């Protein structure tokens, strides 16, 4: 099953509640919330208070991507704010097992993230502990970037690792996903698709989400 997770990073921040309601009505499966601290990535976005204020807007799962230093210090705050899935980067977490266990002990889904230049072997010791792996297909920090060539093979390699180990974690991809490449990434093994600009910049959001689902299973051009 392909899940579509619209990233609010590409939405109109002056009316976040309305934007989330819009994509929920349009058929989104979850909401992707990018948390940036200006240190791990060169941008600053939102924190627990904003997420908490949005929790009453929708019943969709909150897919929270922590692009922050020392994420283990803030796990409980994001859980209290309403996060359902928490993704932490392998690059900035020296106590990754402890952080993943903390998330799971609170009854939330735990996900680990790797940047484009980070090799998959950094995940070897944690794969059997996580519910999802998020592969960044652009360098994190800003929306609207182009999909990086070579990431499709990385998705295939991760899927192969999962199959060889008999593991059923979700594979999420984030960065530059649109109608032109969604089939490529789903055929490679991704089943959770983060899309920001492709969705929020579309004149018909519901139509775009429908088309993304359709293209996820077919290479045929949409007319």
Secondary structure, 3 states (H helix, E strand, C coil): CCEEEEEHHHCCHHHHHHHHHHHHHCCCCEEEEEEEECCCCCCECCCHHHHHHHHHHCCCEEEEEEECCCHHHCHHHHHHHCCCEEEEEHHHCCCHHHHHHHHHHCCCEEEEEECCCCCHHHHCCCHHHCCEEEEECCCCCCCCCCCCCCHHHHHHHHHHHHHHHCCCCEEEEECCCCCCCHHHHHHHCCCEEEECHHHHCCCCHHHHHHHHHHHHCCCCCCC
